[in-house]
Every structure is written in C-alpha cells, then in structure tokens.
Amino acid sequence: MTGINAWAAKKAGGKLEPFSYEVAELAADEVEIEVTSCGICHSDLSILNNDWGVTRYPVVPGHEVIGKIAAVGASVIHLEVGQTVGIGWNVRSCLTCHQCMSGAHHHCAKTQATIVGHHGGFADRLRAQAAWAVPVPDGISAEEAGPLFCGGITVFSPIEEYDIKPTDRVGVIGIGGLGHLALQFLRAWGCETWAFTTSPDKSEELKKLGAHHVADTRDDAGLKALRGKFDAIISTVNVSLPWGRYIAALAPEGKFISVGAITEPMDLPPQALISGQKSIGGSDIGPPARVARMLNFCARHGIAPQVETFPMDEVNEAIAHLESGKARYRVVLTR
C-alpha cells in the first residue's frame, strides 16, 4: 500500500483540507500519474456541494488532470514512464461492451467517473486506466491542456456528433469557460461564428477569441432580426433561457445543442420544432480517441484556453475566485 496526498472536502459546502489515502498495488491496466496541474471546472463545484446528489465524502475534486506518468501496469504497452498525459471526467470503462467496442467509451454503463466514488486530481498523484490517459502533444502547455480535457471536449464533441460543417453559421450562447473555447474551435473549423452574450461591451475581446459577430441577448429587436439564420446554436449556460427565441433563430433543419447542465425543464411547444424540422439535442464529453483528435486540432491551430493559475495549496482561494464569476476564463491549480 502506498499513500497519496490530496485536498478533500468532508461535507457539502465544506472547505478543502489536506487529506491522505492509501492505494493498493497498481493494477495491470493502470497508470499512476504524478500530477503537475489540474483545472477547476464548475462540475467540481457541483460535486463539492452535492448538487447532483451523487457525491461521496470525503471527496477529492479535480477532473482536468495533467501530469507525468510515474508508473505503468504490467499490461500497459502504449504509454511509458515520463510521458505527459491528461485525464478528464472518466478514469475507467469496461472496454468490452458495445459502446466501448464501437468507440463510445464515455457512454459505457460501467464508466468510473474521476470524482464520483473515486478521488480526483487535487492531489500529488492519480490512478487511472491507461486507456483513459491521453498523451498531450507538443505545443500545448500543462496549464493550457487541463481545461481541454473537460471544458474543451465538451464543446468540441458537438461539432463532430452533430456534423457541423465548415460552411455552417453557428451561434454560441454564454462566452465563459466553455464558450470561449467553442468560439475558437468553430472559427478554426471554418464556420461563421456568432457570440450570444449579455456583455456586448466585450465585443472586441469576443472577436479576438473567434467570433465574427456579436449579438446582445438583451436586445429583443436584434434577436428577432436573427430569425431563421443559424444552422446550429450551442448553449453552454446552466440557467433557463427564453428557449422559443433561440429555436426561432434556427434555420430549417437547424440544431439547438445544449452542453450546460440545466436542472429545469425546457418550456417549448413541439410546433416550434415541427415547423422547419428543427431539433434539440445534448452532448456530454467524448471518448479518448476524440480527446486525442481535439488536442491535435488545438496544437495545429493554436487553440488554447485563457487560464488563471493558483498554487495547489491555495485551492480554496481558487474555488472562491471561480464561484465569484471573476475567472477569465478557466482556473488551473499548479504544483
């Protein structure tokens, strides 16, 4: 048995405190990662506060983990000690079910989440199934790479899943930790990109991130002028919206894709979808192969999150900064 030193909360809403736990001998299909940095995501806050009712305390958050491989299991042949890899929302899947065998590992019924019933990356080390440890390509720093493993793949996946084309006109709702990456991806993909925001005074900043156009979501007349305009709209927010207004902004056969974890139902009559054969869909994360494609796409096009870094021992201050809404745009802990 060996020990791992981490930061854990012992109750909902509790402060993170130093916490140590023991792990058994490394399994044959696992790697042990020496953590060098770990992003903080809003999902970490949800787990800390038990917003989803699945948290097990004490909980060690952190699912945007970057580090160097310190040890490999006996059956691991594609990774080696010293290699820089990342871990996102999951650390394990069965690898034998239909979903895994068809490349949709993230939909495996037996996935093990990194921070649900498992201790995450606010620690000096992390254990994970080798299949979920994705190498970080040259050209992406450890601090930039972390947020890509959750925030990045969350907004990259819908581009592939919903067959968004380079010729499409695509809107992004909410230009925060997810949205600022979505703009970069879509611009590099070739799309005409629109940023939907409540802060039109930041238009120049949003255009530097990749938006061709900026729409003020508080301007009713301006939004009405956009009716029937978009091939797709990606919503990154976790609050209810005037759904009908955005569905009306879709072109015929347009797609509204939500990646924000909204807990309230969408109030929308079916007729809003029937007319123009529009659709509503969701998207979560992605399998390891897609994460690797996304990372290579980022390296090729110079795509990176804007990050603010805090030392790991200032984790509570970092979380407070994220909760305050002041983060621009992702917070990363470093060791």
C-alpha positions in Angstrom: 0.0 0.0 0.0 1.2 3.5 -0.8 -0.2 6.9 0.1 -1.5 9.8 -1.9 -1.7 13.3 -0.6 -4.7 15.3 -1.7 -7.2 18.1 -0.8 -10.6 16.9 0.2 -13.9 18.2 1.5 -15.7 16.2 4.2 -19.2 17.7 3.8 -21.3 19.6 1.3 -20.0 23.2 1.1 -17.0 22.4 3.3 -13.6 23.8 2.8 -10.9 21.6 1.2 -8.4 20.3 3.7 -5.2 18.2 3.4 -6.2 14.6 3.1 -4.2 11.4 2.6 -5.4 8.0 1.5 -3.8 4.7 0.6 -3.9 2.8 -2.7 -3.3 -0.8 -3.4 -0.7 -2.2 -5.9 -1.0 -0.7 -9.3 -3.4 -2.8 -11.5 -2.1 -4.3 -14.7 -4.1 -2.0 -16.9 -3.5 1.2 -14.9 -1.0 4.1 -14.9 0.0 6.2 -11.9 0.3 9.9 -12.8 2.3 12.5 -10.9 0.1 15.5 -11.1 1.6 18.7 -12.3 -1.6 20.8 -12.8 -5.3 20.4 -12.6 -8.1 22.6 -13.8 -11.1 23.6 -11.8 -14.5 23.1 -13.5 -18.0 24.1 -12.5 -18.7 20.4 -12.2 -16.2 20.3 -9.4 -18.3 22.9 -7.6 -21.4 20.8 -8.2 -19.7 17.7 -6.8 -18.4 19.6 -3.8 -21.8 20.9 -3.0 -23.6 17.6 -3.8 -25.8 19.5 -6.3 -26.4 16.3 -8.2 -26.9 14.0 -5.2 -24.1 11.6 -6.2 -21.2 12.9 -4.1 -19.4 10.6 -1.6 -17.5 12.3 1.2 -14.7 12.8 1.7 -14.4 14.0 -1.9 -11.2 14.9 -3.8 -12.3 17.0 -6.8 -10.3 17.6 -10.0 -11.0 16.0 -13.4 -8.9 18.2 -15.7 -5.7 16.5 -14.6 -2.3 16.8 -16.3 0.8 15.0 -15.2 3.7 12.8 -16.0 3.4 9.0 -15.8 5.2 7.8 -12.7 4.5 4.1 -13.2 2.7 1.8 -15.6 0.9 -1.5 -15.0 2.2 -4.8 -16.3 -0.1 -4.9 -19.4 0.3 -1.3 -20.5 2.4 -1.1 -23.7 1.3 2.1 -25.4 2.4 4.6 -22.6 5.7 5.0 -20.8 7.1 6.5 -17.7 7.8 10.2 -18.0 5.2 10.8 -20.7 2.9 13.8 -20.2 -0.8 12.7 -20.2 -4.2 14.0 -19.2 -7.3 12.6 -17.6 -10.8 14.1 -17.9 -14.2 13.2 -16.5 -13.6 9.4 -16.5 -10.8 7.1 -15.3 -12.1 3.7 -16.4 -14.6 1.9 -18.6 -15.2 -1.8 -19.2 -13.6 -1.8 -22.8 -15.8 -4.8 -23.8 -19.4 -3.5 -24.1 -21.0 -2.4 -27.4 -20.3 1.3 -26.6 -16.7 0.7 -25.8 -16.1 -1.6 -28.7 -17.7 1.0 -31.1 -15.6 3.8 -29.8 -18.1 5.4 -27.5 -16.3 4.6 -24.3 -17.8 7.6 -22.5 -21.3 6.0 -22.8 -20.2 2.7 -21.2 -22.6 1.8 -18.4 -19.7 0.9 -16.2 -17.6 4.1 -16.6 -15.9 5.2 -13.4 -16.0 9.0 -13.0 -12.8 10.6 -11.8 -14.5 12.4 -8.9 -17.6 10.3 -8.1 -16.7 7.4 -5.9 -13.1 8.0 -6.9 -10.5 10.5 -5.7 -9.6 13.1 -8.3 -6.7 15.3 -9.3 -6.5 17.8 -6.4 -3.6 15.6 -5.3 0.0 14.8 -5.9 -0.8 11.6 -7.8 -3.8 9.9 -9.6 -4.5 6.4 -10.7 -6.4 5.7 -13.9 -7.0 3.0 -16.5 -4.3 3.5 -19.2 -7.0 3.7 -22.0 -8.2 7.0 -20.5 -4.8 8.6 -20.2 -4.4 10.6 -23.3 -0.9 12.0 -24.3 -0.6 15.7 -24.5 1.0 16.8 -27.9 3.9 19.2 -28.2 2.8 22.8 -28.4 0.3 22.7 -25.5 1.5 23.6 -22.1 0.3 21.6 -19.0 -1.6 24.6 -17.7 -3.5 25.0 -21.0 -4.0 21.3 -21.5 -6.0 20.6 -18.4 -9.2 22.6 -19.2 -9.3 20.9 -22.6 -9.9 17.5 -21.0 -13.4 18.6 -19.8 -14.3 22.1 -21.0 -12.6 21.7 -24.3 -14.0 18.2 -25.2 -17.5 19.3 -24.1 -17.7 21.9 -26.8 -15.6 20.0 -29.4 -17.8 16.9 -29.3 -20.9 18.5 -30.6 -19.0 19.7 -33.7 -18.4 16.0 -34.6 -21.5 14.5 -33.1 -23.9 16.8 -34.9 -21.9 17.0 -38.2 -21.4 20.8 -38.0 -19.9 21.8 -41.4 -17.3 24.5 -42.2 -20.0 26.3 -44.2 -22.4 26.5 -41.3 -23.4 29.6 -39.4 -23.2 28.7 -35.7 -24.1 30.7 -32.6 -22.6 30.2 -29.1 -24.6 31.2 -26.0 -22.6 32.1 -23.0 -19.0 33.1 -23.5 -17.3 31.8 -20.4 -15.1 28.8 -19.6 -16.9 26.7 -22.3 -18.0 29.3 -24.7 -14.6 31.0 -25.2 -13.3 27.6 -26.4 -16.3 26.9 -28.6 -15.7 30.1 -30.5 -12.1 29.2 -31.1 -13.0 25.7 -32.3 -15.8 26.8 -34.6 -13.7 29.6 -36.1 -10.8 27.2 -36.9 -13.4 24.7 -38.2 -14.3 27.2 -40.8 -17.8 28.3 -39.5 -19.3 31.7 -39.4 -19.4 32.2 -35.7 -21.7 34.3 -33.6 -21.3 35.1 -29.8 -24.6 35.5 -27.9 -23.7 37.5 -24.8 -25.1 39.8 -22.1 -21.9 41.8 -22.3 -21.7 43.4 -25.7 -19.2 45.8 -24.4 -16.7 42.9 -24.7 -17.3 42.6 -28.5 -13.6 43.2 -29.4 -12.5 40.6 -26.9 -15.0 38.1 -28.2 -13.9 38.8 -31.8 -10.3 38.1 -30.9 -11.5 34.8 -29.5 -13.1 33.8 -32.8 -16.5 35.5 -33.1 -17.2 37.0 -36.5 -20.3 38.7 -35.0 -21.7 39.5 -31.5 -25.3 39.5 -30.6 -26.7 41.2 -27.4 -29.1 38.7 -25.8 -30.9 41.6 -24.1 -31.8 43.2 -27.4 -35.2 41.8 -28.3 -35.4 43.6 -31.6 -31.9 42.5 -32.6 -32.6 38.9 -31.8 -35.9 38.9 -33.8 -33.8 40.1 -36.8 -31.8 36.8 -36.5 -34.8 34.6 -37.0 -34.1 31.6 -39.3 -30.4 32.4 -39.5 -28.4 29.6 -37.8 -27.6 26.1 -38.8 -26.7 25.3 -35.2 -26.6 27.0 -31.8 -24.6 25.6 -28.9 -25.7 26.7 -25.5 -23.1 26.5 -22.7 -25.1 28.1 -19.9 -26.6 26.3 -16.9 -29.6 28.6 -16.5 -33.0 28.6 -18.2 -33.4 30.7 -21.3 -36.2 32.0 -23.5 -36.0 28.8 -25.5 -38.5 29.8 -28.1 -36.5 32.8 -29.1 -33.4 30.7 -29.9 -35.3 27.9 -31.6 -36.8 30.6 -33.8 -33.3 31.8 -34.7 -32.6 28.4 -36.3 -32.7 27.9 -40.0 -34.8 24.9 -41.3 -33.3 21.7 -40.1 -31.2 23.7 -37.6 -29.9 22.1 -34.4 -30.0 23.6 -30.9 -27.4 21.8 -28.8 -27.1 22.1 -25.0 -24.0 21.3 -23.1 -24.9 23.2 -20.0 -26.3 21.1 -17.1 -29.7 22.8 -16.6 -31.8 21.2 -13.9 -35.1 22.8 -15.0 -37.3 21.5 -17.9 -37.3 23.3 -21.2 -40.7 25.0 -21.8 -41.2 24.6 -25.5 -44.2 23.6 -27.7 -43.5 20.8 -30.2 -44.8 23.0 -33.0 -41.6 25.2 -32.6 -39.6 22.2 -33.8 -42.1 20.7 -36.3 -42.1 23.9 -38.4 -38.8 23.8 -40.2 -37.9 20.3 -38.9 -35.7 21.7 -36.2 -34.1 19.6 -33.4 -32.9 19.9 -29.9 -30.0 17.7 -28.6 -27.5 17.4 -25.9 -23.8 16.5 -25.8 -21.6 15.5 -22.9 -17.9 14.7 -23.2 -16.1 12.3 -25.6 -14.1 9.1 -25.8 -10.3 9.0 -25.6 -9.8 8.9 -29.3 -11.8 12.1 -29.8 -9.9 13.8 -27.0 -6.7 13.0 -28.8 -8.1 14.4 -32.1 -9.2 17.6 -30.3 -5.8 18.0 -28.7 -4.1 17.6 -32.1 -6.6 20.1 -33.6 -5.7 22.6 -30.8 -1.9 22.1 -31.4 -2.4 22.6 -35.2 -4.5 25.8 -34.9 -3.0 27.3 -31.8 -6.2 26.9 -29.8 -5.9 27.3 -26.0 -8.0 28.3 -23.0 -7.3 31.5 -21.3 -6.3 30.5 -17.8 -5.6 31.9 -14.4 -3.3 29.8 -12.2 -3.2 29.2 -8.4 -0.8 27.0 -6.4 -2.4 23.8 -5.3 -2.3 24.8 -1.6 -4.4 27.9 -2.4 -7.2 25.6 -3.7 -9.9 27.3 -1.5 -9.0 30.7 -2.8 -9.1 29.4 -6.4 -12.5 27.9 -5.9 -13.8 31.2 -4.4 -12.5 33.0 -7.4 -14.4 30.7 -9.7 -17.6 30.9 -7.7 -17.4 34.7 -7.7 -17.7 34.7 -11.5 -14.5 36.6 -11.9 -12.5 33.8 -13.7 -11.3 34.7 -17.2 -11.8 32.0 -18.3 -10.5 28.8 -16.7 -8.9 28.4 -13.3 -5.9 25.9 -13.0 -4.1 24.6 -10.0 -0.4 24.1 -10.3 2.1 22.1 -8.3 
